[in-house]
Amino acid sequence: MRRRFWMAACLMSLGMRLPAAEREVTFSRDVAPILYQHCVSCHHPNDIAPMSLLTYKEARPWAAAIKEAVLLRKMPPWKADPHYGKWSNDPSLSAAEIETVRAWADGGKLEGDPKEMPKAPVFVDGWKIGRPDVVVSIPEHKLEAKGPDEYSYIVVPTNFTEDRWVVAAELRPGNRKIVHHAHVFVVEEDQPAKAGGAKDPAAEYGRWLRIRQGTLSFIRPDAPVIDDGCAIDDNGAFPGSKQSDLGSLISSYLPGREPDVYPAGTARLIRAGAKLNFQIHYSRATGKTETDATSVGLIFAKEPPKQIARRIDLSNHMFLIPAGEPNQEVTECHTFRKDMYITSLTPHMHLRGKAMRMEVTYPDGRKETLLNVPHYDFNWQITYRAAKPIFIPKGTRLKIIAHFDNSPNNPMNPDPTRVVRWGAASETEMMDGWVEYVDTAPEPLLTSAAQ
C-alpha cells in the first residue's frame, strides 16, 4: 500500500496524471477538456445539438447519456472506417478519453476545482468560422404546413464592387427544424447563347428523362436502368450531361457537415457584381407553418491565394432499387484527366443509403480504398477532410460503390414496398460522391481580387 502511495505521489510531483481508473475524475480538470475538443462545437446554445455541454451544471444531468454515447461511439458522430484514410476533422475520442468519461459518469460525477476549467470556446453570434466579413441572407421565406418537400432556388445579390477571394464559408439555416440541407452557388451574368447552335440529342434526351413536380425533380419511372455506372466511365450520369467541376459552389449545409474552410493557401472566387443562388431543401417536418431566413457567412483572403479550391460531383442518376431489396449495389466511375490533390470526400445518399466506398485504380494498376463508410447515416452526412492532400495522377480512375437498404429492416425507410429511383425528395434516392480538390499546377490568379 505504501509503495502504491509513494508511486502516485512521485507521478503527481512530476506533473503526470494517474489513469482515470486510479484517481478521482472531475469535470473541471478531466472531462471539460474532452468535451471542449470534441463535442461543444455542436453542443452549445443555439446550435444543432439538443443540449449545451459547456458547463458542469449543463453537462451533469446528461452524464449517463454521454457515457453511453461515447462507449457505443455514437458520439461524436464519425462514420469512416478507421482502416482507410487519415482525416483532419476526425473527432473520435481515444480509448483513454472514453475511459475518463466513463469513470466520471460511473463515479461521483464530481465538479472539481472550477479554477481548473479550460478556457471555454467562443462562438461569435453562433458562427463556427468566427466573425464573418460579410453575411448574405435570403429574404424571409414562408413554408406552409402541408404538402410535399420543397426545393427553393433563391437568388440574392452580393453587391460586391470588387472581386473577392473566399477562404471560409458557413451556410447557416435560419430555421433548423425545416431546412434539411442547402447549397449556395455563385451566379455571374448570363452569357448570351450562340445563335444557330445545333442541339445535342443526348442532352435533350437527358432533359426529357427528368420530370418536375413543383420545385422537385425526379427521373421518369420508365427510364432505362443503369446500376453499373462503371461499365464505362460516367455511365450512370444523365445522357448528355458531364461530370463537371462545380467551381461556383461556395458552401453546403447538411446534418453533420462542418463549415467550408478551404485548405491553407486556397480560396474560391466571387466576382464583382455576382449573385448568390441559395438552393434549399425544405422539409415540412413540424406540420406547422414556418418561416426561414437562411444566410451564408463569408471570410475573405487577406491576399490572393496560391490555388483555387475546386469540387466535382460524381453521380449515378439512372439506378433502380427494387422493393424490399436489403443490399442493392449501385456504382459510378470517373477517370481524372489531370494531376490533382484530393482535399476532401463526401458520400451523399438519402434515407435508404446503407454504405459507400470510394476506391481508386492508379495508372500503374495499383488499387487503394480512399474512404469507406460501412454504416451510412442520412442524419450525419459528413465531409471527410484529408489530413494530407491525396495525390491523384492523371489517368487515375475513381470508383464509387454504394449500397441501399430498401427492406423493412431499415428503420429510416419510408416505404419498403416501393420501387425507388433518383429524385430530389428525401423519399427518393441519390447516389453522389463529392470530391474537393486542387490542381497540382497552380493557374494564374486574378490580381484584381481583394487583398
C-alpha positions as CSV (number, residue, x, y, z in Angstrom):
1,M,0.0,0.0,0.0
2,R,2.9,2.4,0.9
3,R,4.6,1.6,-2.3
4,R,1.4,2.4,-4.3
5,F,1.0,5.7,-2.5
6,W,4.7,6.5,-3.0
7,M,4.4,5.9,-6.7
8,A,1.3,8.0,-7.0
9,A,3.0,10.9,-5.1
10,C,6.0,10.7,-7.4
11,L,3.9,10.8,-10.5
12,M,1.9,13.8,-9.3
13,S,5.1,15.5,-8.3
14,L,6.4,15.1,-11.8
15,G,3.2,16.6,-13.3
16,M,2.0,13.2,-14.5
17,R,-1.6,12.0,-14.1
18,L,-2.7,8.7,-12.9
19,P,-5.0,6.7,-15.2
20,A,-8.7,7.7,-14.8
21,A,-9.5,4.4,-13.1
22,E,-6.9,5.1,-10.3
23,R,-7.9,8.7,-9.3
24,E,-10.9,10.9,-8.7
25,V,-12.1,12.1,-12.1
26,T,-13.5,15.6,-12.1
27,F,-15.4,17.6,-14.7
28,S,-13.2,20.7,-14.4
29,R,-9.8,19.0,-14.8
30,D,-10.6,15.9,-16.8
31,V,-13.9,15.9,-18.6
32,A,-14.3,19.5,-19.8
33,P,-11.2,19.4,-21.9
34,I,-12.5,16.4,-23.8
35,L,-15.9,18.0,-24.3
36,Y,-14.4,21.2,-25.5
37,Q,-12.2,19.5,-28.0
38,H,-14.7,17.0,-29.4
39,C,-18.3,18.0,-28.6
40,V,-19.1,21.6,-27.9
41,S,-18.8,22.8,-31.5
42,C,-22.4,21.4,-31.7
43,H,-23.3,21.2,-28.0
44,H,-23.5,24.9,-27.2
45,P,-26.5,27.2,-27.0
46,N,-28.5,27.9,-30.3
47,D,-26.8,25.2,-32.3
48,I,-27.9,21.9,-33.8
49,A,-27.4,19.7,-30.6
50,P,-30.4,19.4,-28.2
51,M,-28.3,20.5,-25.1
52,S,-25.3,22.5,-24.2
53,L,-22.3,20.8,-22.5
54,L,-20.2,23.9,-21.9
55,T,-20.6,24.0,-18.1
56,Y,-20.7,21.4,-15.3
57,K,-24.2,22.5,-14.4
58,E,-25.3,21.8,-18.1
59,A,-23.4,18.5,-18.5
60,R,-24.0,16.7,-15.2
61,P,-27.7,15.8,-15.9
62,W,-26.6,14.1,-19.1
63,A,-23.7,12.1,-17.6
64,A,-25.2,8.7,-18.2
65,A,-26.3,9.6,-21.7
66,I,-22.8,11.0,-22.5
67,K,-21.2,7.8,-21.3
68,E,-23.4,5.6,-23.3
69,A,-22.9,7.7,-26.5
70,V,-19.1,7.6,-26.3
71,L,-18.9,3.9,-25.3
72,L,-21.0,3.0,-28.3
73,R,-19.1,5.5,-30.4
74,K,-22.3,7.2,-31.5
75,M,-20.8,10.5,-30.4
76,P,-19.0,12.4,-31.6
77,P,-20.6,11.3,-35.0
78,W,-18.0,9.8,-37.3
79,K,-18.7,7.1,-39.8
80,A,-15.4,6.5,-41.6
81,D,-13.8,3.1,-41.3
82,P,-10.5,3.8,-39.4
83,H,-8.6,1.3,-41.6
84,Y,-8.7,3.7,-44.6
85,G,-7.5,7.3,-44.8
86,K,-6.4,9.9,-42.3
87,W,-8.8,12.8,-41.8
88,S,-8.1,16.2,-40.2
89,N,-11.6,16.6,-38.9
90,D,-11.9,13.2,-37.2
91,P,-13.5,14.0,-33.8
92,S,-13.2,10.4,-32.4
93,L,-12.3,10.0,-28.8
94,S,-9.2,8.0,-27.8
95,A,-9.5,4.9,-25.6
96,A,-8.1,7.0,-22.7
97,E,-10.6,9.8,-23.2
98,I,-13.5,7.3,-23.3
99,E,-12.3,5.7,-20.1
100,T,-12.2,9.2,-18.5
101,V,-15.8,9.9,-19.4
102,R,-16.9,6.5,-18.2
103,A,-15.1,6.9,-14.9
104,W,-16.6,10.3,-14.3
105,A,-20.2,9.1,-15.1
106,D,-19.9,5.9,-13.0
107,G,-18.2,7.7,-10.1
108,G,-19.3,10.8,-8.2
109,K,-19.7,13.0,-11.2
110,L,-17.6,15.5,-9.4
111,E,-17.2,19.1,-10.5
112,G,-13.7,19.5,-9.1
113,D,-12.0,22.9,-8.7
114,P,-13.6,25.4,-11.1
115,K,-10.2,27.1,-11.4
116,E,-9.0,24.0,-13.4
117,M,-11.6,24.6,-16.1
118,P,-10.1,25.2,-19.5
119,K,-10.9,28.4,-21.3
120,A,-14.3,27.9,-22.9
121,P,-14.6,28.2,-26.7
122,V,-16.2,31.3,-28.0
123,F,-18.8,31.1,-30.8
124,V,-19.3,34.5,-32.3
125,D,-23.0,35.0,-32.7
126,G,-23.3,31.3,-33.4
127,W,-20.8,31.3,-36.3
128,K,-18.3,28.4,-36.1
129,I,-15.9,30.1,-38.6
130,G,-15.6,33.2,-36.4
131,R,-16.9,36.6,-37.2
132,P,-17.7,36.7,-41.0
133,D,-16.5,39.6,-43.1
134,V,-19.9,39.6,-44.9
135,V,-23.2,37.8,-44.2
136,V,-25.6,37.4,-47.2
137,S,-29.2,36.3,-46.3
138,I,-32.3,35.3,-48.2
139,P,-35.5,37.3,-47.7
140,E,-37.7,35.6,-45.2
141,H,-39.2,32.5,-46.7
142,K,-42.6,31.1,-45.7
143,L,-43.2,27.4,-45.7
144,E,-46.8,26.3,-45.5
145,A,-47.8,23.5,-43.0
146,K,-48.9,20.9,-45.5
147,G,-47.6,19.5,-48.8
148,P,-44.5,17.7,-50.1
149,D,-40.9,18.7,-49.5
150,E,-40.0,21.9,-51.2
151,Y,-36.8,22.8,-53.1
152,S,-36.4,26.6,-53.3
153,Y,-34.0,28.5,-55.5
154,I,-33.5,32.0,-54.2
155,V,-31.0,34.4,-55.8
156,V,-29.6,37.2,-53.7
157,P,-27.2,40.0,-54.9
158,T,-23.9,40.3,-53.2
159,N,-23.5,44.0,-54.1
160,F,-19.7,43.4,-54.3
161,T,-17.9,46.2,-56.2
162,E,-14.7,44.2,-56.5
163,D,-13.6,40.6,-56.8
164,R,-13.4,38.7,-53.6
165,W,-11.5,35.5,-52.7
166,V,-13.3,33.4,-50.1
167,V,-11.3,31.3,-47.7
168,A,-14.1,30.1,-45.4
169,A,-17.9,30.0,-45.8
170,E,-20.6,28.8,-43.4
171,L,-24.1,28.2,-44.7
172,R,-26.4,28.6,-41.6
173,P,-30.2,27.8,-41.6
174,G,-32.4,30.4,-40.2
175,N,-34.8,27.6,-39.1
176,R,-33.1,24.2,-38.5
177,K,-36.4,22.5,-38.0
178,I,-37.3,22.8,-41.7
179,V,-34.0,23.2,-43.6
180,H,-32.9,19.7,-44.3
181,H,-29.9,20.7,-46.5
182,A,-28.8,23.6,-48.6
183,H,-26.2,24.8,-51.1
184,V,-25.1,28.2,-52.2
185,F,-23.6,28.9,-55.6
186,V,-22.1,31.9,-57.3
187,V,-24.1,33.2,-60.2
188,E,-22.4,35.5,-62.7
189,E,-24.0,37.5,-65.5
190,D,-25.6,35.1,-68.1
191,Q,-23.6,34.7,-71.3
192,P,-25.7,35.1,-74.5
193,A,-26.4,31.8,-76.2
194,K,-24.8,31.2,-79.6
195,A,-27.3,31.7,-82.4
196,G,-27.9,28.8,-84.7
197,G,-26.2,26.3,-82.4
198,A,-27.2,22.7,-83.0
199,K,-28.9,20.9,-80.2
200,D,-27.3,17.9,-78.7
201,P,-29.7,14.9,-79.0
202,A,-28.2,13.2,-76.0
203,A,-28.6,16.3,-73.8
204,E,-32.1,16.8,-75.0
205,Y,-32.9,13.2,-74.1
206,G,-31.3,13.6,-70.7
207,R,-33.5,16.7,-70.0
208,W,-36.6,14.7,-71.1
209,L,-35.8,12.0,-68.6
210,R,-36.2,14.5,-65.8
211,I,-39.6,15.5,-64.7
212,R,-40.6,18.2,-62.3
213,Q,-43.3,18.3,-59.7
214,G,-43.5,21.8,-58.1
215,T,-39.9,22.6,-57.0
216,L,-38.7,18.9,-57.1
217,S,-37.1,16.9,-59.9
218,F,-37.4,13.2,-60.5
219,I,-36.3,10.7,-63.1
220,R,-39.1,9.1,-65.2
221,P,-40.2,5.8,-63.7
222,D,-39.7,4.1,-67.1
223,A,-36.2,5.5,-67.7
224,P,-33.5,2.9,-68.7
225,V,-31.9,1.3,-65.6
226,I,-28.1,1.5,-65.1
227,D,-27.0,0.2,-61.8
228,D,-23.4,-0.4,-63.0
229,G,-22.1,3.1,-63.6
230,C,-18.6,1.6,-64.2
231,A,-19.3,-0.4,-67.4
232,I,-17.8,2.7,-69.0
233,D,-16.8,6.0,-67.3
234,D,-19.7,8.2,-66.2
235,N,-22.1,5.5,-67.3
236,G,-24.8,6.4,-64.8
237,A,-24.9,10.1,-65.4
238,F,-27.9,11.6,-67.3
239,P,-27.4,11.2,-71.0
240,G,-25.6,14.3,-72.5
241,S,-24.5,15.6,-69.1
242,K,-20.9,15.8,-67.9
243,Q,-19.4,15.1,-64.5
244,S,-18.1,18.6,-64.5
245,D,-16.5,20.8,-61.9
246,L,-18.7,22.8,-59.6
247,G,-16.4,25.7,-59.3
248,S,-19.3,28.0,-58.5
249,L,-20.2,26.2,-55.3
250,I,-19.3,28.2,-52.2
251,S,-20.8,26.2,-49.3
252,S,-23.1,23.4,-48.3
253,Y,-25.2,22.7,-45.2
254,L,-26.1,19.1,-44.3
255,P,-26.6,17.3,-41.0
256,G,-23.2,16.7,-39.5
257,R,-21.3,18.8,-42.1
258,E,-18.8,21.3,-40.7
259,P,-18.4,24.8,-42.3
260,D,-16.4,25.0,-45.5
261,V,-12.9,26.1,-44.6
262,Y,-10.8,25.7,-47.6
263,P,-7.2,24.3,-47.3
264,A,-4.5,26.7,-46.5
265,G,-3.4,28.7,-49.5
266,T,-6.6,28.1,-51.4
267,A,-9.8,30.0,-52.0
268,R,-12.8,30.4,-54.2
269,L,-13.6,33.5,-56.3
270,I,-16.7,35.6,-56.1
271,R,-16.5,38.3,-58.9
272,A,-17.7,41.8,-58.5
273,G,-21.4,42.1,-59.2
274,A,-22.1,38.4,-58.8
275,K,-25.2,37.0,-57.1
276,L,-25.6,34.0,-54.8
277,N,-28.1,31.3,-55.6
278,F,-29.4,29.5,-52.4
279,Q,-30.7,26.0,-53.2
280,I,-32.6,25.0,-50.1
281,H,-34.4,21.7,-49.4
282,Y,-37.3,22.4,-47.0
283,S,-39.0,19.6,-45.1
284,R,-42.4,20.1,-43.6
285,A,-41.3,18.1,-40.6
286,T,-43.2,20.2,-38.0
287,G,-46.6,20.1,-39.6
288,K,-46.9,23.8,-38.9
289,T,-46.5,27.0,-41.0
290,E,-42.8,28.0,-40.5
291,T,-40.5,30.8,-41.7
292,D,-36.8,30.7,-42.6
293,A,-34.1,33.3,-43.4
294,T,-31.0,31.1,-44.2
295,S,-27.7,33.0,-44.6
296,V,-24.1,32.4,-45.5
297,G,-21.2,34.0,-43.7
298,L,-18.0,34.6,-45.7
299,I,-14.4,35.2,-44.7
300,F,-12.2,36.8,-47.3
301,A,-8.5,36.1,-48.0
302,K,-6.0,38.8,-46.8
303,E,-4.0,38.2,-50.0
304,P,-4.6,36.3,-53.3
305,P,-4.4,32.5,-52.8
306,K,-1.9,30.2,-54.3
307,Q,-4.6,27.8,-55.6
308,I,-8.3,27.7,-56.5
309,A,-10.3,25.3,-54.4
310,R,-12.4,23.1,-56.7
311,R,-15.1,20.4,-56.5
312,I,-16.6,17.8,-58.8
313,D,-19.7,15.8,-58.0
314,L,-19.8,12.2,-59.4
315,S,-23.3,10.8,-59.6
316,N,-25.3,7.9,-60.9
317,H,-28.8,9.1,-61.8
318,M,-30.1,6.0,-63.7
319,F,-30.2,3.3,-60.9
320,L,-33.2,1.4,-59.7
321,I,-33.7,-0.1,-56.2
322,P,-36.3,-2.9,-56.1
323,A,-38.9,-3.0,-53.4
324,G,-37.8,-4.9,-50.3
325,E,-34.2,-5.2,-51.5
326,P,-31.8,-5.1,-48.5
327,N,-28.5,-4.6,-50.2
328,Q,-28.8,-3.1,-53.7
329,E,-25.4,-2.2,-55.2
330,V,-25.0,0.9,-57.4
331,T,-21.7,2.1,-58.9
332,E,-20.2,5.0,-60.7
333,C,-16.7,5.6,-62.2
334,H,-14.8,8.5,-63.4
335,T,-11.2,8.9,-64.8
336,F,-9.4,12.1,-63.9
337,R,-7.7,13.8,-66.9
338,K,-5.1,15.8,-64.9
339,D,-2.9,15.6,-61.9
340,M,-4.6,16.8,-58.8
341,Y,-4.7,16.6,-55.0
342,I,-8.0,15.5,-53.3
343,T,-8.7,17.5,-50.2
344,S,-12.0,16.0,-49.1
345,L,-14.6,13.3,-49.9
346,T,-18.3,13.4,-49.1
347,P,-20.8,10.5,-49.6
348,H,-24.3,11.6,-50.3
349,M,-27.4,9.4,-50.3
350,H,-30.9,9.6,-48.8
351,L,-33.0,7.5,-46.4
352,R,-32.2,4.2,-47.9
353,G,-28.4,4.8,-48.1
354,K,-26.6,1.9,-46.3
355,A,-22.9,2.1,-47.2
356,M,-20.5,3.8,-49.6
357,R,-16.9,3.1,-50.5
358,M,-14.6,5.2,-52.7
359,E,-11.6,3.5,-54.2
360,V,-9.1,4.4,-56.9
361,T,-7.1,2.4,-59.5
362,Y,-3.9,4.3,-60.3
363,P,-2.3,4.3,-63.9
364,D,0.2,1.6,-62.8
365,G,-2.7,-0.7,-61.8
366,R,-2.4,-0.3,-58.0
367,K,-5.7,-0.1,-56.1
368,E,-6.4,1.8,-53.0
369,T,-9.5,2.5,-50.9
370,L,-9.6,6.2,-50.0
371,L,-12.7,6.2,-47.9
372,N,-15.1,3.5,-46.6
373,V,-18.3,4.4,-44.8
374,P,-19.8,1.0,-43.8
375,H,-22.8,2.4,-41.9
376,Y,-24.1,5.5,-43.7
377,D,-26.5,7.7,-41.7
378,F,-28.7,10.2,-43.5
379,N,-28.7,12.3,-40.4
380,W,-25.0,12.7,-40.3
381,Q,-23.7,13.5,-43.8
382,I,-20.1,14.1,-43.0
383,T,-17.4,15.6,-45.2
384,Y,-14.1,13.8,-44.7
385,R,-11.2,16.2,-45.0
386,A,-7.9,14.7,-45.8
387,A,-5.2,15.2,-43.1
388,K,-2.7,15.4,-46.0
389,P,-3.8,16.1,-49.6
390,I,-4.1,12.9,-51.6
391,F,-2.1,12.9,-54.8
392,I,-4.1,11.6,-57.8
393,P,-2.1,11.3,-61.0
394,K,-3.6,11.8,-64.4
395,G,-5.4,8.6,-65.6
396,T,-6.5,7.5,-62.1
397,R,-10.0,6.0,-62.1
398,L,-12.2,6.6,-59.1
399,K,-14.9,4.0,-58.4
400,I,-17.8,4.8,-56.0
401,I,-19.6,1.7,-54.7
402,A,-22.9,2.4,-52.9
403,H,-25.3,0.1,-51.2
404,F,-29.0,0.8,-50.4
405,D,-31.4,-0.9,-48.0
406,N,-35.0,-0.8,-49.2
407,S,-36.1,-3.5,-46.8
408,P,-38.5,-3.3,-43.8
409,N,-35.4,-3.8,-41.6
410,N,-34.2,-0.3,-42.4
411,P,-35.8,1.9,-39.7
412,M,-35.3,5.0,-41.9
413,N,-37.2,3.5,-44.8
414,P,-40.4,5.4,-45.5
415,D,-41.9,2.6,-47.7
416,P,-40.2,-0.7,-48.4
417,T,-42.9,-1.7,-50.8
418,R,-41.9,1.0,-53.3
419,V,-39.5,0.8,-56.2
420,V,-37.1,3.7,-55.8
421,R,-35.3,5.7,-58.4
422,W,-33.3,9.0,-58.5
423,G,-35.1,12.1,-57.2
424,A,-34.6,15.3,-55.2
425,A,-37.0,14.4,-52.4
426,S,-35.7,12.5,-49.3
427,E,-38.2,9.7,-50.0
428,T,-36.5,9.0,-53.4
429,E,-32.7,8.5,-53.7
430,M,-29.5,10.0,-54.8
431,M,-26.0,8.4,-55.3
432,D,-23.3,11.1,-55.2
433,G,-19.6,11.3,-54.3
434,W,-18.5,14.8,-53.8
435,V,-14.8,15.4,-54.4
436,E,-13.0,18.6,-53.4
437,Y,-9.5,19.1,-54.9
438,V,-6.8,21.4,-56.1
439,D,-4.8,21.2,-59.3
440,T,-1.1,20.3,-59.0
441,A,0.0,23.1,-61.2
442,P,-1.5,26.5,-59.9
443,E,-3.2,28.5,-62.6
444,P,-2.6,32.3,-62.8
445,L,-4.9,34.1,-60.4
446,L,-6.7,37.4,-61.0
447,T,-4.6,40.2,-59.4
448,S,-7.8,42.3,-59.1
449,A,-9.1,40.0,-56.3
450,A,-9.5,41.7,-52.9
451,Q,-6.3,41.9,-50.9
